[in-house]
């Protein structure tokens, strides 16, 4: 007979290695998309500046694609945010912060550094705990 307070099964070293590998992949995808989203947001700000503040038709004509590109890149960024958030098992506050980082200029660069540092430390500790190498 099992006790009602039976603990969850401890993952094996192979299961931990697989989970860590998947989380590192999600972290790499997130890093790439965070930087790309941040760059596109800055380009969008430049486009809006030349469209509304200092109207320069030549610049606006060549940069009309920027809002659409940023929008679709942001959608892909959201998918990578959700993937990393789920794999790292972070709280909703972290999720909201990561989501907003894609729409606040420069915030994605700052947050990407922090998220990478914390995720790398957490994954390193898990690798050490389960004796996972590589």
N, C-alpha and C positions, 0 to 999 in steps of 0.2 A: 504494500500500500504506500502511496506517495504522500508526502506531507503537503499541506496547502501552501506552505511558504517555500516550495522547492525553487532553487535558483535556476536561472537560465543556463543552458549548456554553454560551456566555455568553448570558444572557437579554436580550431586546430591551427597549427602554424601555416598550413597550406591555405586555409580559409582566410586567415589574417593577411597572408601575402597577396592573395587575390583582391581582397578589399582595399588594401593599401595601394596596390597597383592601379586599381580603378579610380581611387580617390586622387592619386597623383596625375592620372590622365585628365580627370575632370578639372584639377587645379591648373594644368597646362592650358587646356582649352579656355578656361575662365581668364587666365592672364592675357592670352592673346586677344580675346574679345574685349576685355576691359580696356586694353591699350588702344585697340582699333576704334572702339566706341568713343573713347575720350578724344582721339584725334579727329574723328568725324564730327564730334560735337563742337570742337574748336573751329573746324572748317565751317560748320553751320553758323557759328557766331560771326565769323568773318563775312559770310554770305549775307546774313541779316544786317550787319553793319552797312555793307555796301548797297543793300536794297532799301533800307529805311532811314539811315542816319546821313550817309553821304552817297546819294544815288549816283552810281556809276553803271550805266546801262551795259557797257561791254563786260564788266565783271559779272553782273547779274545774269546776262545771257549765257555765259559759260558755266555758271555755278547753279543753274536751275535744278540739276540732278541731285544736289547735296541733301536737301531735306528728305527726299525719297530714300536715298542710300542710307542716311543715318537712321531713318525709321526702320528699315529692314534689318540693318546691322543691330539695332537695339533689340529687335525681336529675337534674333539669334543669341545676343548677349543675355537676354532674360532666360532663355533655355539653359545656357551654360551656368547661370547663377543658380537656377533651381536644381540643376544636376549636382553642382558642388555643394550647395546647401544641404541637400538630402544626404549625400554621401558623408559629409562631415558631421551631420546631426547637430547643427547649430540652432539657436533659438530664432524666433520670428523677428526680433529686433535686428539681428544680423541680416536676415533676408531683406527686410525693408531698407536697410542702409545700402545694401548692395544693389537693390533695384533703383533707388534714387541716385546712386552714383553715376548711372548712365544718362541722367538728364541734368545734372548740375556740373557746369564746366569745371574741369580740373579735378573734381572729386574722385573720378574713376582712377586716376593715376595715384592719388594719395591712398585710397582704400585698397587698391590692388596690392600695394606694398605691404600694408598691414595684414590683409587677408592671406597673402602668400607666406609671410613670416609666421603667422599663427598656425596656419594649416601645415606648413612644413614642420614646425615644432611638434604639433600633435601627431602627425604621421611618423615622425622620427621616434617619438616616444612609444608609439604603438609597435613600430618595427623592432625596437629594442625589447619591449615587453614580451613579444612573441618570437623573438630571435629570428626575425626575417631579415635576410641579406639580399641586397641588390636593389 
